[in-house]
Amino acid sequence: MTAEEYYVNEDITVLFKTATSFPDGIQKAHKDLHSLLSPSDRRTFYGISYPDRNGNIIYKAAAEQVREDEAKKLNMEAFTIRKGKYICEVLKEWRKDEMSVGRTFKKLLSDPRIDKKGYCLEIYVNEKDMRCLVPLDPSYSRKAGTPEQG
């Protein structure tokens, strides 16, 4: 699979649970997040990760906010996924090779066009497939135009 450009058309507000550790705490963070949300609400789920000042990875299991005051009502923090251009790769049936997620992000992070202040973004397309994205530097996005994808 090769990386492609992907455009997020608008800012997306998400609610999140921070994993207690990386990568071991990821599954529990997602489980805790799901337990707080109504299964009847149709929403997209995400994973957001970035290094702290010491180089430790912070991981947030996140879900699209579907009501304006949802974060406050659930006593949760919110994060904004920025609109703009990302470099992206889709992982089909990623659970069959969970290490492929790390390998894919390592490859995406090596692209010289990425936003050095950005983050790694997982979009869970469905139960089997994941989209891995890293935002491109805004100066690159302005120069290159914005094809409509997403």
C-alpha positions in Angstrom: 0.0 0.0 0.0 1.3 3.5 -0.8 0.6 6.7 1.0 -1.8 9.2 -0.6 -3.0 12.7 0.3 -6.3 12.9 2.1 -8.2 16.1 2.9 -10.2 16.6 6.1 -12.9 19.1 5.0 -13.7 20.6 8.4 -12.5 20.7 12.0 -13.8 17.7 13.9 -14.4 17.9 17.7 -13.8 14.6 19.5 -14.2 13.4 23.1 -11.3 11.3 24.4 -9.9 9.0 27.1 -6.1 9.1 27.5 -4.4 5.8 27.7 -2.5 5.2 31.0 0.4 3.8 28.9 1.5 3.3 25.3 1.0 0.9 23.7 -0.3 -1.3 26.5 -3.1 1.0 27.7 -4.6 1.6 24.2 -7.2 -1.2 24.3 -8.5 -0.2 27.8 -8.7 3.5 26.8 -11.0 2.5 23.9 -13.0 0.2 26.1 -13.5 2.9 28.7 -14.5 5.4 26.0 -17.1 3.0 24.4 -18.6 2.4 27.9 -19.4 6.1 28.3 -21.1 6.5 24.9 -24.5 5.4 23.8 -24.2 2.6 21.3 -27.2 4.0 19.4 -25.3 7.1 18.4 -23.6 6.7 15.1 -20.2 8.2 15.4 -16.7 7.8 14.0 -13.9 6.6 16.4 -10.3 7.8 16.3 -6.9 7.3 17.9 -4.7 10.3 18.3 -1.0 10.1 19.4 1.9 12.4 19.8 5.1 12.6 21.8 5.3 14.6 25.1 8.3 16.7 25.9 10.3 13.6 27.1 9.5 11.6 24.0 6.9 9.4 25.6 3.9 8.7 23.4 0.5 10.2 24.6 -2.4 8.2 23.1 -6.0 9.3 23.1 -8.9 7.0 22.3 -11.4 9.4 20.7 -14.9 9.6 19.3 -16.7 12.2 17.3 -18.8 14.5 19.4 -22.3 14.3 18.1 -24.0 16.9 20.4 -22.6 20.4 21.2 -22.4 20.0 25.0 -21.6 16.3 25.0 -18.0 16.7 26.4 -19.3 18.8 29.3 -22.2 16.5 30.1 -20.0 13.4 30.1 -17.2 15.2 32.1 -14.7 14.5 29.3 -12.1 16.6 27.6 -12.4 17.5 23.9 -9.8 17.7 21.1 -10.1 19.3 17.7 -8.8 17.3 14.7 -7.7 20.0 12.3 -9.1 20.4 8.8 -6.6 20.3 6.1 -4.3 18.1 4.1 -2.9 14.8 5.5 -0.7 12.1 4.2 -2.6 8.8 4.6 -2.5 5.1 4.2 -5.4 2.6 4.7 -4.7 -0.6 6.6 -7.1 -3.4 5.6 -7.8 -5.9 8.4 -5.1 -4.3 10.6 -5.9 -6.5 13.6 -4.3 -9.5 11.7 -1.0 -7.6 12.0 -1.3 -4.9 14.8 2.4 -4.1 14.3 1.5 -2.8 10.9 0.1 0.3 12.6 3.4 1.4 14.0 5.3 0.5 10.8 2.8 2.6 8.8 3.1 5.6 11.1 6.9 5.4 11.1 6.8 5.5 7.2 4.3 8.4 7.2 6.4 10.4 9.8 9.4 10.1 7.5 7.7 12.3 4.8 9.5 15.7 4.8 6.2 17.5 4.2 4.6 16.6 7.5 3.6 19.2 10.2 6.3 18.8 12.8 3.8 20.0 15.4 1.2 17.6 14.2 0.0 14.2 15.5 -0.7 10.7 14.3 -4.4 10.1 13.6 -6.2 6.8 13.3 -9.7 6.8 11.8 -11.5 3.5 12.3 -13.3 3.1 9.0 -15.1 0.0 10.2 -14.4 -3.0 12.4 -11.6 -4.3 10.2 -10.0 -1.3 8.5 -8.2 1.8 9.7 -7.0 4.9 8.0 -3.6 6.2 9.3 -2.9 9.9 8.8 -0.4 12.6 9.7 -1.1 16.2 8.9 1.0 17.9 6.3 2.6 21.3 7.1 0.1 24.0 6.4 2.6 25.9 4.2 2.8 22.8 2.0 -1.0 22.6 1.9 -1.4 26.2 0.8 1.2 25.8 -2.0 -0.2 22.5 -3.3 -4.0 23.3 -3.4 -6.7 21.2 -1.8 -8.2 18.4 -3.8 -11.6 17.3 -2.5 -11.3 14.0 -0.8 -12.6 12.5 2.4 
